[in-house]
Amino acid sequence: MNCLRFLSPQLSRAAARAPPPAFRVMWYVSTRGMAPRVDFEGALFSGYAPDGGLFMPEELPQLGRETLRQWSALSYPSLVAELCALFIGPELIPRDDLNGTSGDTGSAAIESVREAKNVGIIVLLPQGHCTKIQERQMTTVLEENVHVFGVEGNSDELDEPIKAVFADVAFVKKHNLMSLNSINWSRVLVQMAHHFFAYFQCVPSLDMHPLPTVEVVVPTGAAGNLAAGCIAQKMGLPVHLVAAVNCNDIIHRAVQRGDFSLSEAVKPTFASAMDIQVPYNMERVFWLLSGSDCQMTRGLMEQFERTQNVRLPEELQSKLSAAVTSESVSDETILQTMARCWEENQSLLCPHTAVAVSYHYQQMLRQTPSPPRCCLAPASAAKFPEAVVAAGLSPETPAEILALELKETRCTPMRKSDDWTVMLRDTIEDMGRRWRATS
């Protein structure tokens, strides 16, 4: 789900304080190289950069064996705090306050701000492109600061008005807008912890020379978690990434043959959160693998936006295929994987996790030596009962999910005939007026 979140001026900015002499500011730059660099606060309180690019760290910390050894003993929350401390200045967020992780974008974001004062959230829900449970998790929240729009379009289409809103720099500053999906650097930052934690769980020993490689299989749509893995690689984590996608396979085609172009239409699948043809975080991957080449990245992405068809330069495609393996998985294979995993392990997979696990099963058939492997699991099967039933299994629905059926819902339609950008701007303006009237 795509989200806009905006904060009131009195809550949105940290007090300006000079950093301690020993602290070096981490700067963030746009992948397209035409916007001023910003600090972490500037990257956090944003969506797209003003030039249409995405923010990335100007420099990446390099981690040695001893740092990895120390981190391997940490709990997951502590690991997140250590990782975030490398990218966030202590004058912005004190070290003791760095405790948070990522979750399902739509409902987790809503839960984080419901009933909060001077904080509002707008969620764009692709109507009919997610499960009924996912929809009800968001549409049953009736607080006045929560606005859910049911969009008559897919995830790629509803990203366009968000990008249009963030292109108006003055409007963004006036209302202190920020995006909470992986357009925002902070979400990618936290997703990096998934790769470090997976590595420490799977590696046989940190005393081996060289450090062993772990294969991390990433079920991906917009490629946020994939970009996070590529950044972790660049920082020195010995992981090899596998991008596992459904039949909406633009990332797979880009990795395999440098074909970064749209298919005729987005195909609905059981792994609905991955039904994406515009994986915007691939811009971060291209920038990273090209050695921070802003000019090349800008040229590629502007051509893609203009023609929806790009052939990656040979050198970039070679670096991409060296860093990432890919696999495209059919709906039939998703269901077969869910059924097999339950039969063999009594583990109920969500369809997105099944996309990753299906790659593991294929590798087992090939009977070739492989490194330790971890499949990332992005969601609970409880939210996808339709896929569970289609796999011939019985859904296990928690009581709190069942209770959603009895709750009142509220959702504003965004129809094809509406001007979605105007609707977003009007909603933001209206919330701002109401806050000013009550402050």
N, C-alpha and C positions, 0 to 999 in steps of 0.2 A: 504494500500500500504506500502511496505517496502522501507525505504530510507537509504542511506548512505550520510552523509554530511561531508566534510572535509575542514579544514581551513588552511591557510598558517601559518608558524611558527610565523611570526611577529604579527599576530592577535589572535593567539589561546590561549595564556596564560596571565593571569592577572599578574601584577607586584607583586613580592614577597614582602609582607609587614607583619610585625609582628602583630598579632591580639591585640586589646586593652586588658588590664589586665582583664576586667570584662567579656570578651567573651570566651565562651567555644566552642572549635572546635567540629563540628558535623562530626563524622567519619562514613564511609560507608564500609561495609564488603560484601564479596561474600556469596551467599546462600550456596555455596559448601565448604567454609571454607579453601580453599587452596591458596588463593591469598592475598597479602598484603592489609591492609585497606588503604583507600584513603579519602581525604576530598571531599567536594562537587565538586570542580573543577575537581578532578580526576574522579569522577563518571559521571560528565557532559560530559567530553571529552573522552567518551568511548562508547562501545556497551556492549557486553558480557564481564564479568570479565575474566582475563587470564586463570582461571581454568574452564571456560565454564559456570560458574554460573552467577547470576544477582546481581547487587548491591542493598543493603538495608541499612537503617540507623542502626547503631550499637545499638542505644537507641532511643526510641520514647518519645517525650514530652507528658506529661499527662495534659489534659485540665480540669480545674474545671468549676463549674457552672458560676462563675463570668466572666471568659474568654469567655465562650459561649454566655453569655448575651451581652457582649461588641461586639462580632463579629456579633451578630444577627442584629445589627443596621447598618452594613456596606453595601456598594454597592458591587456588585460582584467583580469588579477589586480591590477594597480595601481589600476584603476578601482574594483574591488570594495573595496579597502582604503580609498580616499578616501571612498567612499560610507558604508562602515561606520563610519569615524571620526566622521561627523556624528551617529551614533546611539549610539555606545558610548564611555563615558568612558575616558580613558587610564589612570585608576587601576584599571580593571577588566581591560583588555587593552591593553598597551603598543602604540603605533603600529606598531612593527616586527614585531609578531606577527600583524597583521591580514592574513593570507594564507590564504583558503579559499573554495570556491564550493559551490553546490548540485549534486545529482546525483539519479539515480533513488533515491527515498526508501528503499525496502526494502533492496536489495542494497548500495547505497552506504553506508547507515547501518550495516549489518552489517560491511562491510569496515573501517569506521572504528574499530570497537571489538573485533573478534575477537581473542582471546587477551589483551586488556587486563586488568590487575589491578583489582579492585574496581569494575568497570564492567560492567553487564549490559544486554542489549537484548531486548525482546520485540517480535516482529513478528506482526501479524494479517494473514494472507494470505487473500483471498476466494477460496476453492477453486472452480476452474472459471471464474473471471472474469478470469483473466489467462493468458498463454500458458504452454506447458510450459517454455520456456526461462526465463521470468521466475520461475516456481516453483522450478526447479532451481537457479537462482542463489542462492536463499535456503535451500532445504531441504538442500543439499549441504554447508552449513557446520555442522560437528559439534562445535565448541568448546563447552565447558560454560557459558560466559556468554552463549550465544545460544539463544534459545527462539523457535521458529517455530510458530505455530498455524495450521492449515488450517481456516478458518471456513466453516461451511455457511451462507453468506449473502453478500450483496453489500457493496460498500464503504460504503453508507449504513448498513446494519444493523450492521456491525462497529464503526462509530464510536460507537454508543450505549454499550457497556460502557466505552470509553475515557473518554467524558464522565462516566459514573457514577463511575469511579475518581477523576477529577480533582475531582469535586464534594466529595469527602471531604478537606477542607483538612488536617486532622491527619494523615491517612494519607499524603498527598502530601509533607508536610514530614518525616515520620518516615523515608520512604524516598528522599527527594530525587528525586522523579519529574520527568521532562520529556517532552514530546512532540516528535518529530522531523519530523512532517509539517507542512503549512502552517497548522495550528492555531497553531503556534509562530511568534511574531513574527520570530524570527531568520531563518527560512526565507524569509518574505516580503521581509525586508530585502535578502537576497542576490539574490532574484529581481528586485528593482528594477534591479540592474546590467544585466540583459538589455535593458531598455528604453533605458537610456542608451547602452549599447554599440551597439545597433541604430540608434539615432538618429545617432550619430557616423559609422557606416558608410554611412548612406544620404543624409545631408544634403549638398546640393551645396556649400554654403559657410556658415560662421558669421559672415561679413561682411555678409550680407544683412539688410535692415531692412524689416519685422520678420523675425525668424528664421523660416525655412521650417518647415512642418509635415511630419512623417513619419507615415504610417499603419502601425501595428504590429498585425499579425493574430495573435491569441493563441488557440491551441487550448486549450480549458479544460474542466475538470470540476468540481473543488472551488473554482475561481476564485482560487487563490493568486496566480498570475502576473497575472491581471486586476487584482486588488487592488493588486499592486505597481505596475502601470502607472498606475492611478488616483492613487496616491500620488506617483509621478514627475510626473504632470500637475500636481498641486497644488503641487509644488516648483518648477515653472516650466519643465519640459521640454515643448517643443511637439510632442507626439505626439497622434494620434487613435487610439483603440483600437477594434479589431474583435474581439468575442467570437465565436469560431467553435466551435460545439458539434456533437455528433452528434444522433441523433434523440431523445436524452434532453435535451429542449430547454427546461428551466425557465428558464435564464438568457436565452435568446432570447425567450421569452414575456414575461419581466419587462421586458426592454429595449423590446420592440415595443409592448406594451399594458399593462404594469404587473401582469401575472398571475404572481404568485410562488406557485405551488401545485403539489402533486405530481400526476403522472400516475398511472394505475392501478398501473403496475409499471415497474421499471427494465428497459429493453430491451437485451439483449446485442448488441453491435456489434463490428466489427473494431477500433475505437478503444476498447479495453476500459477503459483507465485513465480514460476520460471517461464511463463508464457510471454516472453519479451523478445523483441527483435532489435531494440536499440539499447544495448548494454553499455550505458554511458560511462561506467567505470573502466571500460577498455581504453578510454582516453588516458587515464592515469597509467595503465599498463604500457601503452605505446610510448608515452613520455618517459617513463622509467627505463624501459629497455632500449630506448634510442639515445640514452645518455643525456636526458633532460633537454632534448632538442625541441624547443618551443616552436620554432618556425616550421619544422616538419610536421609536428603534431597539429598545429593550427591549420596547415594546408590540408592534411588528411581529414580532419573533422569538419572543416568548412566544405570540403568537397562532398563528404558523406551527407551533410545536412542539405546540400544543394541537389545532389544527384541520387542519394541513397545507394551509391555504388562506389566502392573503393577497392583497388588492388594494392595491398601493402607492398612497400619497397622490399626487394629481395633480402636485403640485409636485416631489416626489421622482422620479417617473417621468419628468417632463420633463427634470430635470437628468441622470438616468441616460441617457436617449436622446440627449442632447446630448454627453455624454462618451464614449459607447460606441455603436458600430454592432454589429449581431449578424447571424449567419447560422447556420442549422441544415442539416446535411449528412447525406444518406442513406448507407447502406452501399454502395449501387451507385455513388454519386458518389465515395466514397472510393476504390474500386477503379479507377474510370475515371481519377481524378486520378493515382493511382500509375502506371498504365500510360502515361498521356500524358507525365508528367514524365520517365519513363525513355526513352520514344521521342524526345522533343524535346531532352532535356538529359543523358541517360545518368546521371541521378541517381535513386537508389533511396530513396523516401520511406517512412518508417514511416506507419502509418495515421493516427496523430494529427497528424503534420505535413501529411498529405494533406488533412485537414479544413481547415487554414488555407490551403493552396495552392489548394484548390478555390474559395475566395472570390476569390483573385487571378484565376483563370481566368474567373470570372463577370464580374468588373469589366472584363476585357479585351474581353469580348463586347459590353459596353455602350458601348464606344468613347467614353467621356466623359473629359475631362481629370481626372486624379487626382494626388494628391501622391505623392512617392516612397513605396514600400511595402516592408515587411519582414515575412516570415512566420517566426514562431518555430518551431524544430524541436526538440521535446522528447526524442526518443529515436532510437536506431538501428533501421533496418529489420531488422537481424540478429535482434532479439528477437521478431519477428512474422512467422515464415516462413509461417504459415497464410494471413495476409493477402496476402503477396507471391505465393504460389502462386495464390490466388484471383484475383489481378489479372492472371494469365497470365504472370508473371515468374518468374525463377529466383532463389531466395534465395542470398545470399553469406554463408555461415556461417563466422566466424573459428574457428581451431583451438581456442581456449580455450572457446568455446561448445560445440563438438562434444565436448570432453573432459568436459563436465558429464554426458553420458549414461552414462559409465563410473563415476561416483562414487556412493557410498552416500548415501542421503537420510535425514533425520529430521524428522518433522513431527507435532505432536500435534493430533488432531482436536478441533474445537469443533463439536459437533452442535447441531441446533435444540433438542433436548431438554435441553441443558446450560445451566447458569447461567453465562454468559460472564463477567459481572462477578466472580463468586466465583472462577472459574478464574484470572482475571488477578490478583486480590488474593492468592490462595493461592500463585501462582507467585512473586509479588514477595516475600511473606513468607518463602517457602522460601529464595530466594536471599539474602535478608537474614540469615537464620539461619546459612546456610553460610558467609557472609563473616565474621560475628561469631565463628563457631567456629574459623576459621582465622587470625583477626587477632591 
